[in-house]
């Protein structure tokens, strides 16, 4: 009985963590982005197999932009483009 309860709790914890860990890929850069918050953007500005990672900055500084490879754990491009 004790094993059942702990395994059920473990599954519930994993179910809550998994969707939050995946980050969706946008088709355009967000207008508002909090400092140090990042967004993945597929707008065609990076080479094949890469997306633009935009990181928000504090007031007076520019956002950081870098092309990064798409990982297997990331959201699929097909869902983002539709």
Secondary structure, 3 states (H helix, E strand, C coil): CHHHHHHHHHHHHHHHHHHHHCCCEECCCCCCCCCCCEEEECCCCCCCCEEEEEECCCCCCCCEEEEEECCCCCCCHHHHHC
